[in-house]
Amino acid sequence: MMKLNFSKMHGLGNDFMVIDGVRQTVALSNEVIGQLGHRQFGIGFDQLLLVEASQTPGIDFRYRIFNCDGSEVEQCGNGSRCFARFVFDQGLTDKNEIAVETAKGVIYPRLESNGLVTVNMGAPRFKPSEIPFEAPNEAIIDPLIVDGQVYDISVVSMGNPHAVQVVDDVDTAPVALHGTLIENHKRFPQKVNAGFMQIVGRSEIRLRVFERAAGETLACGTGACAAVVAGIRRGLLDETVLVHTRGGDLTISWAGNDAPVMMTGPAVTVFEGSIEL
Ligand SMILES: N[C@@H](CCC[C@H](N)C(=O)O)C(=O)O
């Protein structure tokens, strides 16, 4: 038997089991993570976040992310704010700003004096091979056939893949039906997170995201970054945008091209616990 200490955290209702893999030996199979993620038979979470030591000079930690079905993924925006709050509150670092290695590059979270966390999420990527997405060329808008109809999507990688579309009203958008069809669309060989964005004004959107392997969550940080980047590239949004999700608000900024996407929002600890496995 192994006793594992963890924290339950959330960023705008996107919830996480966060585990210190620096001071504890953690050996969890994808199957066990899937069992822990179950809402009725397990602890229940959208993603499990694992904090590990980094072997790279100048980098403070390694950040690994697993969806609730146990699959490991490349990036999680709301999780990155919780990660920074966790390592500071648990005494794993005394730094307000840290460098964190992920499967797809380094991100830089910073604890703000007002309690929010700002993360430099790195530059977005658009090449079809970087999503990955089956398309002959990079484009700002790609037509995608879903349920027999053509929808205009923008594909963006924030480390993980996103397909964003503009809708008139997020409240009536077919998020569950089209979300699962887009997630599993054959043009996305590693599946995709499907974003539904309503433009409120040039600096304000409403957003719902049907997440790969997790279904619709109350908020998706990388989804918010991808939506704002897509909106800016389509000429619909200015550089800094307030993003309303069902779980609350994020502020996202992007200066274009190779500039990093900056995300600011809350990170909350709900409780600490331990489990025998
Ligand atoms: N909730 C996340 C994204 C988590 C990973 C995603 N489901 C994927 O499979 O890529 C966020 O806040 O970014």
PDBQT file of the ligand as one rigid body, heavy atoms in Angstrom, charges set to zero:
ROOT
HETATM    1  N1  LIG A 301      -8.333  22.347 -18.575  1.00  0.00    +0.000 N 
HETATM    2  C1  LIG A 301      -7.170  22.620 -19.294  1.00  0.00    +0.000 C 
HETATM    3  C2  LIG A 301      -6.775  21.768 -20.451  1.00  0.00    +0.000 C 
HETATM    4  C3  LIG A 301      -6.548  20.303 -20.043  1.00  0.00    +0.000 C 
HETATM    5  C4  LIG A 301      -6.065  19.406 -21.165  1.00  0.00    +0.000 C 
HETATM    6  C5  LIG A 301      -7.067  19.208 -22.276  1.00  0.00    +0.000 C 
HETATM    7  N2  LIG A 301      -8.252  18.522 -21.850  1.00  0.00    +0.000 N 
HETATM    8  C6  LIG A 301      -6.390  18.428 -23.418  1.00  0.00    +0.000 C 
HETATM    9  O1  LIG A 301      -6.647  17.222 -23.548  1.00  0.00    +0.000 OA
HETATM   10  O2  LIG A 301      -5.606  19.025 -24.150  1.00  0.00    +0.000 OA
HETATM   11  C7  LIG A 301      -6.774  24.077 -19.366  1.00  0.00    +0.000 C 
HETATM   12  O3  LIG A 301      -7.155  24.832 -18.440  1.00  0.00    +0.000 OA
HETATM   13  O4  LIG A 301      -6.043  24.460 -20.254  1.00  0.00    +0.000 OA
ENDROOT
TORSDOF 0
